[in-house]
Amino acid sequence: MQALFSNYHRFTIVLIGFIFLLTGCGSEGSSDKRQFLSIGTAPTGGAFFVVGNAIAAAVQEKAKPLNWQISSESTKGTQENIRRLDGGELDFALANAAISYFASRGEGAWEKKYEIRNVMTLAPNVALFITPKSSGVKSITDMKGKRIVVGPSGAGFKYFIEPILKAHNLTYDDFTPLNATQTAAVDMLADGSAAAAFLGGAVPTASITQACAGKDIHFIPFAPSAKEKLIEDYPFFSAKSIPAGVYRGQTEEYAGMNVGSMHLITSANVPDNVVYSFTKMLYENRAKVVEQHPAGKAINPKNIIRDTGTPFHPGAIRYFKEIGIWPEMTSE
């Protein structure tokens, strides 16, 4: 009887050990474990919010084998996104390349170098100063002593406006800078409470369309020499014209600038395999983004690898090399 009990006891221990082994093996690295990934965008009403939602949907559609759950989140925009990537609160985010440029170097108002990495360069941000033709402001230097809208408070517009002003021998001290959303800026131009406003985004930009519908608008030109120097000094600036006829009353092509493309960024701490898979799924399902916003057309072989001054993530580079679009001479 004692021998029978002993054999039963040994069998029970072996059985419990076997079950524990199976349970342990099944839980470690299991493909059944769901991974949650978040994408920071910007306030509702702008392109970042729409494009961010579209990117989340496009990748989610392909992510079933990896058991990913992807969500997009409305934020205050680029500056918040960069800080939250740094804190591990976001996995990916949309940002303006000009702001990212300074954040990755710890320059301007940034208190340290932020370890952010580019995943894809997206749509250009074509922005400019506009003014009612009746204001008498013909050039950027004519803005001296005037009331000028320079973007929403805390949005980071200063990172591309300040270099533009400096190239034209101006600073914020030369006029009265006003903070307002693009919609509010149009109202301020209409009622005369502002002489000019810096507006822009993907072309056509809704705020500029609205401004041109209500008044005869002058597109203030960039001085050619200043524009040339800006493009030479900063990789996020590039020439970008607005074709004639895009806006009411615009009879000639406007020689504008991309003042900092929208781009998809991540933290240097996000694993290479995660960024590789995310990049691959987004690129392969890019048509889904185009369905939601024309900016999705920027997800093309020539544009997505364009250098804007923020280093690319090794996971993204691996995919770009795999499909043969990463230039051999491009630094990593």
Buried (B, 14 or more C-beta within 10 A) or exposed (E): EEEEEEEEEEEEEEEEEEEEEEEEEEEEEEEEEEEEBBBBBBBEEBBBBBBBBBBBBBBBEBBEEBEBEBEBBBBBBBBBBBBBBBEEBBBBBBBBBBBBBBBBEEEBEBEEEBEBBBBBBBBBBBBBBBBBEEBEBEEBBBBEEBBBBBBBEEBBBBBBBBBBBBBBEBEEEBBBBBBBBBEBBBBBBBEEBBBBBBBBBBBBBBBBEBBBEEBEBBBBBBBEEBBEBBBEEBBBBBEBEBEEEBBBEBEEEBBBBBBBBBBBBBBBEBEEEBBBBBBBBBBBBBEBBBEBBBBBBBBEEEBBBBBBBBBBBBBBBBBBBEEEBBEEEEEE
